[in-house]
Each structure stands twice: as structure tokens, then as C-alpha cells.
Amino acid sequence: MGPLEWVHMMFSLNTNSISSVLKRRGARAMSPSDLPKYTMDQFGLRAINFSTDQLAGLTPKDLELIRDSGDRIGCSCLLLSQSSPLPLGEVKGDKAVEGVERMQRVVKAASLMGCNAVSLSIQSKDSDEAFEQAIESMKSILQTADRAEINVLIAPAPGLTEDPERLTDLLKGIGGFRIGTMPDFETAAKTGDPVGYLKKLTPYASVVNASTLGFTIPESESSQSESAPNDEASGLSGLDALAAELEGMMLEDDPIAVHEGYDLPALVGAIAAVGFDGTISIDYKGDGDESLGVIHSKEAIEEALAALKE
């Protein structure tokens, strides 16, 4: 058994991680339908998550092209995220209705893309009236989602869904098997108890957004000249010393990048502890090379999962 087989999680790419790719122009320009192949080729990932703001101006045929491209290359679109919060708990005016109508359109777009889920966040203050209105709004959205066989995931946001117990109460009020959560590592890290926070929400999740913030590369032993023996002390010289050095470099594994900003292994451990068997969506938010950030994110999460087995 390999080190990750017991965990039963899969990885996907949140395309926000590589948003600059869609801004390329000229010979290197890419469209959303190119991203499944790019994701497979660059990262070896077989699933991709889009955000609605990346699809502005696309036609239904364009959305179907994304689905067909993913199916052909073996990198399917799993999730479509509504990019901005919606006032689904607003009790005054038509804002809640407009939010419902917006999500109904998002569900239909997700269906054309071959996704099995959509996600959203609720922009609302925490009050009993907003709580009840959000339940009614979500039930209306779920009617459309159920017909399309699409799951609906609520991403925690400040206000009504900020507290994990309040969010789980909201899920129970909405009811049905297609409703769930989409916890986020960065959001969890900002709470006083990120591990406890994730343990409360992850049992209701089919996707966890692994937002990563940056990495440092530990200095390998071979590069630490202070601790390395010199040729004279080791009894080697000339070609023998060079051969020994090259052999050591070949045998040494590249160091795994260490995440900055919060304890990534602890949060990975939290979702594993509650038996999470869904999708970890890699969402690199750091500076520098986006592709390298995604690669470091994947390696660091895999390392954390492997360490849990030891």
C-alpha cells in the first residue's frame, strides 16, 4: 500500500492559483478550455475548479468546450465557485431573490461544464431573520441544483456563516443530501482554534479549499559547507572527492518546501482525523511563480498526509 492510499483523498486545482495564465496574450494566450490540459501537463492533477469571474462573456458552447476538453484529457471540472458573496439572508428588498437567481444561473453553467458541485458564500449579518431568509434562499437554489444533480457547498464567510456551529445549524435547517460546506485553510487559520474549526465543518464537506500562502526551501545538508568535511579531512582528493560528492547529491532527496503563515500539516491532520475522503482543492495565494507555488503546495500536503501514516 502506498503512503496515501489509506487517506482516500483526491487533489484538484483551484484555477485562481494560476489566474495570470488566462491573462496571457499573443502566442502564449490561453482560454478556459485550455486549462484542463495545462493542469494535467504542469501539475499531474486530474481535476480542476473554476471561478465564475473567469468565465465572463463565455457562451453555453464555450462552457461545453471546457467539459469536452477536460473529458478528453482526463482532467474534469469538478466545481464552479461563485466568485463574490451573495446577500441570500437579506430580508429587505429584492437582493435575496436576485442572489437566488444568480446561483440558479451558476448551477446551469456548472451543469454544462460537467461539474458535480457549485460553491457560494453568504453576505449577511448574523440575525434570526437573516438565518431564516438564508434557509429559504438556499432551498430555492437547491431545487434547481437537485434537477441538475449538482451539490451546493457553502464557503464560510464573515457574519452569518462565520461561526462553525451556526453554519452547521444552517445546513440542518436547509436539509437535503445535496447541501454541504467548503472549509478553507486560511479562514480556519485566522480563528483561535483552526484544528477544532476544521473538525466541526469537514464532516459536512466534499471539498476543502487548501489555500496556501507561501513557502521556504530548507537548506539541504549538502549545501551546508560548514558541516561538510573537506577533502583533506575525509582522506579523498581530486577525482575521488568529486565522485563522492556527486554520489551524495544523487542519493539525497530534494527538501520539501515548508509552508509559511500557518501550520499546514496540522490542518491536513485535522481533516484526515475526521475521515475526510473528498477533494483537496489547491489554492495557492502567495507571491512569486504561481506554478511553483502549486507544486510546493501539492508536495507539502502529500508530505503531511504521508507523515500521518508513519
C-alpha positions in Angstrom: 0.0 0.0 0.0 1.4 3.4 -0.9 1.6 6.2 1.7 -1.5 8.0 0.6 -3.8 5.1 -0.3 -5.3 4.9 3.1 -6.4 8.5 3.1 -8.7 8.3 0.0 -8.5 12.0 -0.9 -8.0 13.4 -4.4 -6.5 16.7 -5.4 -7.9 19.4 -7.7 -6.6 22.8 -8.8 -8.4 26.0 -7.9 -7.8 28.0 -11.1 -7.4 31.2 -9.0 -3.9 29.9 -8.3 -2.9 30.4 -11.9 -5.1 33.3 -12.8 -2.2 35.0 -14.7 -2.3 32.2 -17.2 -5.6 33.5 -18.5 -4.2 37.0 -18.9 -1.5 35.9 -21.4 -1.6 37.5 -24.8 -0.2 36.6 -28.2 1.2 33.1 -28.9 1.1 32.1 -25.3 -2.6 33.1 -24.8 -4.9 30.6 -23.2 -8.7 30.2 -22.9 -10.5 28.5 -20.1 -10.9 25.4 -22.2 -7.1 25.1 -22.4 -6.7 24.9 -18.6 -7.6 21.2 -18.1 -4.7 20.2 -20.3 -2.4 22.8 -18.7 -3.3 21.5 -15.3 -2.6 17.9 -16.3 0.7 18.7 -18.0 2.0 21.1 -15.4 0.9 19.5 -12.2 -0.3 16.0 -12.9 -3.7 16.8 -11.5 -6.9 15.2 -12.8 -9.5 17.7 -11.6 -10.0 21.5 -11.8 -12.2 24.1 -10.1 -13.3 27.3 -11.9 -14.4 30.6 -10.5 -17.3 32.4 -12.2 -15.3 35.6 -12.8 -13.0 33.6 -15.1 -16.0 32.7 -17.4 -17.3 36.2 -18.1 -18.5 36.5 -21.7 -18.5 32.8 -22.4 -21.4 31.2 -24.3 -23.0 27.9 -23.5 -21.0 26.3 -26.2 -17.8 27.7 -24.7 -18.8 26.0 -21.3 -19.4 22.7 -23.1 -16.0 23.0 -24.7 -14.4 23.2 -21.2 -16.2 20.0 -20.3 -15.2 18.2 -23.5 -11.6 19.3 -23.2 -11.5 18.0 -19.6 -13.1 14.7 -20.5 -10.7 14.2 -23.4 -7.5 14.9 -21.4 -8.7 13.2 -18.2 -8.9 16.3 -16.1 -12.5 17.0 -15.3 -14.1 20.2 -14.0 -15.5 19.3 -10.5 -16.6 22.6 -9.0 -17.8 26.1 -10.1 -17.4 28.7 -7.4 -19.5 31.9 -7.3 -16.7 34.5 -7.0 -18.5 37.2 -5.0 -20.6 36.8 -1.8 -24.4 36.9 -2.3 -26.9 38.6 0.1 -29.0 35.5 0.5 -30.0 36.4 4.0 -31.1 39.9 3.1 -34.7 40.4 4.3 -35.3 43.8 2.7 -35.9 44.4 -1.0 -35.1 42.0 -3.7 -31.4 41.3 -3.0 -32.0 37.8 -1.7 -34.2 37.0 -4.8 -31.5 38.3 -7.1 -28.9 36.2 -5.3 -31.0 33.1 -5.8 -31.5 33.9 -9.5 -27.7 34.4 -9.8 -27.0 31.0 -8.3 -29.6 29.3 -10.4 -27.7 30.5 -13.5 -24.4 29.4 -11.9 -25.9 25.9 -11.4 -26.9 25.7 -15.0 -23.4 26.8 -16.1 -21.8 24.2 -13.9 -24.0 21.5 -15.4 -22.9 22.5 -18.9 -19.3 22.3 -17.7 -19.7 18.8 -16.3 -19.2 19.9 -12.7 -20.8 18.0 -9.8 -20.9 20.9 -7.4 -21.1 24.7 -7.0 -19.9 26.8 -4.1 -21.0 30.1 -2.7 -20.6 32.4 0.3 -23.4 34.3 2.0 -23.0 38.0 2.7 -25.2 38.7 5.7 -25.2 39.9 9.3 -26.0 37.2 11.8 -29.5 37.6 13.0 -32.5 35.3 13.3 -34.3 37.0 10.4 -31.2 36.6 8.2 -30.9 33.0 9.3 -34.4 32.1 8.2 -34.2 34.1 5.0 -30.9 32.3 4.1 -32.7 28.9 4.6 -35.4 29.9 2.2 -33.0 31.2 -0.3 -30.9 28.1 -0.2 -33.9 25.8 -0.6 -34.8 27.7 -3.8 -31.3 27.2 -5.1 -31.3 23.6 -4.2 -34.5 23.0 -6.2 -32.6 23.9 -9.4 -29.5 22.1 -8.2 -31.4 18.9 -7.5 -32.8 18.8 -11.0 -29.3 19.2 -12.4 -27.8 16.7 -9.9 -25.4 19.4 -8.6 -24.3 19.7 -5.0 -24.2 23.1 -3.3 -21.4 24.0 -0.9 -21.4 27.0 1.4 -18.0 28.5 2.0 -17.8 30.2 5.4 -17.7 34.0 5.4 -17.8 36.8 8.0 -21.2 37.3 9.5 -24.0 34.6 9.3 -21.7 31.7 8.4 -18.6 32.7 10.4 -19.2 30.5 13.4 -19.0 26.8 12.6 -21.8 25.8 14.9 -24.0 28.5 13.3 -23.2 27.2 9.8 -23.9 23.6 10.7 -27.3 24.7 12.2 -28.0 26.5 8.9 -27.2 23.3 6.9 -29.6 21.3 9.1 -32.3 24.0 8.6 -31.8 23.8 4.8 -31.9 20.0 4.8 -31.3 17.6 1.9 -28.3 15.5 0.8 -27.0 18.0 -1.7 -26.1 20.7 0.7 -22.7 20.9 2.4 -19.7 23.1 3.3 -16.4 24.0 1.8 -14.0 24.9 4.6 -10.9 26.9 3.8 -7.4 26.5 5.4 -6.6 30.2 5.5 -10.0 31.0 7.1 -9.5 28.3 9.7 -6.0 29.6 10.5 -7.5 33.0 11.4 -9.7 31.5 14.1 -8.5 30.8 17.6 -8.7 27.1 17.1 -8.1 26.1 13.4 -7.9 22.4 14.1 -11.2 22.4 16.0 -12.8 24.6 13.4 -12.0 22.2 10.6 -13.1 19.2 12.7 -16.5 20.8 13.1 -17.0 21.7 9.4 -15.2 19.0 7.4 -17.7 16.2 8.2 -20.2 18.2 6.1 -17.7 18.9 3.3 -17.0 17.2 -0.1 -14.3 19.8 -1.0 -11.8 21.5 1.3 -10.0 24.6 -0.1 -6.3 24.3 0.8 -5.4 28.0 0.5 -1.6 28.2 0.8 0.3 31.5 1.4 4.0 30.9 0.6 6.9 28.5 1.0 10.6 28.4 2.0 13.0 25.8 0.9 15.1 24.3 3.7 18.8 24.3 3.1 20.0 20.8 2.3 22.8 19.1 4.2 25.0 19.0 1.1 24.8 22.8 0.8 25.8 23.5 4.4 29.5 23.9 3.8 30.2 24.4 7.5 29.2 20.9 8.3 30.6 19.2 5.2 34.1 17.5 5.6 36.8 18.9 3.5 38.7 16.7 1.1 41.8 16.5 3.2 39.9 15.5 6.4 38.0 12.9 4.6 41.0 11.3 3.0 39.8 12.0 -0.5 41.3 14.2 -3.2 40.9 15.1 -6.8 38.5 12.8 -8.8 37.7 10.6 -5.8 36.4 13.6 -3.9 34.3 14.8 -6.9 32.9 11.3 -7.4 31.9 11.1 -3.7 30.3 14.5 -3.8 28.2 13.6 -6.9 27.1 10.3 -5.4 25.9 12.1 -2.3 24.0 14.6 -4.4 22.3 11.8 -6.3 21.3 9.9 -3.2 19.9 13.0 -1.4 16.2 13.8 -1.8 15.2 17.3 -2.6 13.9 19.0 0.6 10.2 19.6 0.8 9.2 23.2 0.9 7.9 24.4 4.2 4.7 26.4 4.3 4.7 29.9 5.8 1.8 31.7 7.6 0.2 28.8 9.4 0.8 25.1 10.4 -0.2 23.3 7.2 0.5 19.8 8.5 -1.8 20.4 11.5 -4.7 21.4 9.3 -4.2 18.5 6.9 -4.2 16.3 10.0 -7.4 17.8 11.2 -9.4 16.9 8.1 -7.8 13.5 8.0 -8.8 12.9 11.6 -12.5 13.2 10.8 -12.2 10.7 7.9 -12.4 13.3 5.1 -12.4 11.4 1.8 -13.3 14.2 -0.6 -11.3 16.6 -2.7 -8.5 18.9 -1.6 -8.6 22.0 -3.8 -5.1 23.5 -4.1 -5.4 27.3 -4.0 -2.0 29.0 -3.9 -2.3 32.7 -2.9 1.4 33.5 -2.4 3.8 35.7 -4.3 6.2 34.7 -7.0 5.9 31.9 -9.5 2.3 30.6 -9.4 3.1 27.2 -10.9 6.0 26.6 -8.5 3.6 27.6 -5.6 1.1 25.0 -6.7 3.8 22.3 -7.0 5.1 23.2 -3.5 1.5 23.1 -2.2 0.8 19.7 -3.6 4.1 18.3 -2.3 3.7 19.7 1.2 0.2 18.4 1.6 1.3 14.9 0.3 4.2 15.0 2.8 1.8 15.9 5.6 -0.5 13.0 4.7 2.3 10.6 4.4 3.6 11.6 7.9 0.2 10.8 9.4 0.7 7.2 8.3 4.1 6.8 10.0 
